[in-house]
Amino acid sequence: MSEGGCEEVRRDMAVLASLARRVAAFASAAAGAYSFFAFGMSIVGFIAVSGPMARLLGFEPGGVVAVLAVILGTIASLVLIAFVPGPVWRWLASQGFGGEWSARDTVATLTAFIGGFALAYIPSPALGEWYPPVAWYLGLTLAFITLYVYDRTWGRTYAAPTFGVAAVLTALTAPIPLYISWSIGPQEGSTAAAGLMLLSYLAAGSYALRKAASALEG
C-alpha cells in the first residue's frame, strides 16, 4: 500500500475511533437520563397513589405510608433501570468504555439513600406530625449530595454532574415543602414535595440528555 493510502487508512481509523467514543458517551448519558426519569416518576407515582390507597384500605396516610411509597417506588425504578439502561452500561463495559456499574457503586448508592433517609427522619419525634410526610424529600437531598461527592471523588465521574444538578435543585427547594407542611398541612406539603421532585428530576434528566447530544456533536 502506498504512503498516501496508509495515511488515508489512519485518518479513517481515527474518525471511527472518535465516532465510537462519541456514541459511547451518548449511550451512557442517555441511559443516565432515563434512569433519572424512571426513578423520579416511579417514586412520585407511588407517593401520589399511596394516600388514596391507604384510605381505601382503612389507614390514615402519614409518615409511614410516605416512606413505604418511596421504598416501593425506588424498587420499581431499580427494576426499570436494570432492564433498560442496564444492558447499555454492560455493553459499554464489554467494549472497553468506562462507566460500568461496580459492586462498590451499588453499596455506595444504598448507603447514601439509607443514610440520607435515616438522618432525615431522626428529628421526627421532636417535630410533630407535620414533619414525617415530607422528611423523605430532605432525605433525598442528603442522598444526592452524598452521591455527588462519592461520584466526584471515587466513583462514576461521568455521572457526578447530573447528580450535582439534582443535589442543588433538591437542596434549594427542600425548605418549600417543609414550610408548606408546617403552615398548611402534611398532605399539601407531601404533594408539593412530589411536584418539586418531578421538576428537579426533569431538570437533571434534561441536563443528561443535553450532555448526550453534545457528545454526538463532538
C-alpha positions in Angstrom: 0.0 0.0 0.0 1.3 3.5 -0.8 2.2 6.0 1.8 -0.9 8.1 0.8 -3.1 5.0 1.2 -1.7 4.3 4.6 -2.3 7.9 5.7 -5.9 7.7 4.5 -6.5 4.4 6.4 -5.1 6.1 9.6 -7.4 9.0 9.1 -10.4 6.7 8.7 -9.4 4.7 11.8 -9.1 7.9 13.8 -12.5 9.1 12.6 -14.1 5.7 13.5 -12.4 5.7 16.9 -13.7 9.3 17.6 -17.2 8.3 16.5 -17.1 5.2 18.7 -16.2 7.4 21.7 -18.9 9.8 21.0 -21.5 7.1 20.6 -20.4 5.5 23.9 -20.7 8.9 25.6 -24.1 9.4 24.1 -25.4 6.0 25.1 -24.1 6.4 28.7 -25.6 9.9 29.1 -28.9 8.9 27.6 -29.1 5.8 29.8 -28.4 8.1 32.8 -31.2 10.5 31.8 -33.6 7.6 31.5 -32.6 6.5 35.0 -33.5 9.9 36.4 -36.8 9.9 34.7 -37.6 6.4 35.8 -36.5 7.0 39.4 -38.4 10.3 39.7 -41.7 9.2 38.1 -41.8 5.8 39.9 -41.4 7.4 43.3 -43.8 10.3 42.7 -46.3 7.8 41.2 -46.3 5.7 44.3 -46.5 8.7 46.5 -49.5 10.1 44.6 -51.5 6.8 44.9 -50.3 6.0 48.5 -52.8 8.4 50.2 -55.9 7.3 48.4 -54.9 3.6 48.6 -54.2 3.9 52.3 -57.7 5.4 53.0 -59.3 2.8 50.8 -57.7 0.1 53.0 -58.8 1.9 56.2 -55.5 3.6 57.1 -54.7 7.2 57.6 -51.9 8.4 55.4 -48.8 9.6 57.3 -45.0 9.3 57.5 -45.0 5.5 57.4 -47.2 5.5 54.3 -44.9 8.0 52.6 -41.8 6.1 53.5 -43.3 2.8 52.2 -44.3 4.6 48.9 -40.7 5.9 48.5 -39.3 2.4 49.1 -41.7 0.8 46.6 -41.0 3.5 44.1 -37.3 3.0 44.5 -37.6 -0.8 44.0 -39.7 -0.2 40.9 -37.3 2.3 39.4 -34.3 -0.1 40.0 -36.2 -2.8 38.1 -36.8 -0.4 35.2 -33.2 0.7 35.3 -31.9 -2.9 35.3 -34.0 -3.8 32.3 -33.4 -0.7 30.1 -30.1 1.3 30.8 -28.5 -1.8 32.5 -27.8 -3.6 29.2 -26.4 -0.4 27.7 -23.9 0.0 30.5 -22.9 -3.7 30.4 -22.4 -3.4 26.6 -20.2 -0.3 27.1 -18.1 -2.1 29.7 -17.7 -5.1 27.4 -16.4 -2.8 24.6 -13.8 -1.3 26.9 -15.5 2.0 27.6 -15.8 3.5 31.1 -19.0 3.9 33.0 -19.7 0.3 34.2 -21.6 -0.1 37.4 -19.5 -1.8 40.1 -20.4 -3.5 43.3 -18.8 -0.6 45.2 -21.2 1.8 43.4 -24.2 -0.4 44.5 -23.0 -0.3 48.1 -22.4 3.5 47.9 -25.9 4.1 46.4 -27.7 2.0 49.0 -25.7 3.6 51.8 -26.4 7.1 50.5 -30.2 6.6 50.4 -30.5 4.6 53.6 -28.3 7.0 55.5 -30.0 10.1 54.0 -33.4 8.9 54.9 -32.3 7.8 58.4 -30.8 11.2 59.1 -33.9 13.0 57.8 -36.3 11.0 59.9 -34.3 11.2 63.2 -35.9 14.5 64.3 -39.4 13.2 63.6 -40.5 12.6 67.2 -39.5 16.1 68.3 -41.0 18.0 65.3 -44.6 16.7 65.3 -47.0 15.3 62.8 -46.3 17.8 60.1 -42.7 16.6 59.5 -42.7 12.9 58.7 -44.8 13.1 55.4 -42.2 15.5 53.9 -39.0 14.3 55.5 -38.4 11.9 52.6 -37.6 14.9 50.4 -34.9 16.1 52.8 -33.6 12.5 52.8 -33.5 12.5 49.1 -31.5 15.8 49.1 -28.9 14.3 51.6 -28.6 11.2 49.4 -27.9 13.1 46.2 -25.3 15.3 48.0 -23.6 12.1 49.2 -23.7 10.5 45.7 -22.3 13.6 44.1 -19.4 13.7 46.5 -18.9 9.9 46.0 -19.0 10.0 42.2 -16.8 13.1 42.0 -14.2 11.5 44.3 -14.2 7.7 43.9 -17.0 6.6 41.6 -18.5 7.3 38.2 -17.2 10.7 37.5 -19.3 10.8 34.3 -22.4 10.7 36.5 -21.3 13.4 39.0 -22.5 16.5 37.1 -26.1 15.1 36.8 -26.2 14.1 40.4 -24.8 17.6 41.2 -27.8 19.2 39.4 -30.2 17.1 41.3 -28.5 17.8 44.6 -28.5 21.6 44.1 -32.1 21.7 43.0 -33.5 19.5 45.8 -31.4 21.3 48.4 -32.7 24.7 47.2 -36.3 23.6 47.2 -36.3 21.4 50.3 -37.5 24.3 52.6 -40.6 24.8 50.5 -42.5 21.5 51.3 -41.3 21.7 54.9 -42.8 25.1 55.3 -46.0 24.2 53.5 -46.4 21.1 55.7 -45.8 23.1 58.8 -48.0 26.0 57.9 -50.8 24.5 55.9 -50.8 20.7 56.4 -48.8 17.5 55.8 -50.9 16.4 52.8 -50.2 19.7 51.0 -46.6 19.5 51.9 -46.2 16.0 50.6 -47.9 16.9 47.3 -45.6 19.9 47.0 -42.6 17.7 47.6 -43.7 15.3 45.0 -44.1 18.1 42.4 -40.8 19.6 43.2 -39.1 16.2 42.9 -40.6 15.7 39.4 -39.4 19.2 38.4 -35.9 18.6 39.8 -35.6 15.2 38.1 -36.9 16.7 34.8 -34.1 19.3 35.0 -31.4 16.7 35.9 -32.6 14.2 33.2 -32.8 17.0 30.6 -29.3 18.1 31.5 -28.1 14.5 31.0 -29.8 14.4 27.6 -28.2 17.7 26.6 -24.8 16.1 27.5 -25.7 13.1 25.3 -26.5 15.4 22.4 -23.2 17.3 23.0 -21.3 14.1 22.9 -22.6 13.3 19.4 -21.9 16.9 18.2 -18.3 16.3 19.2 
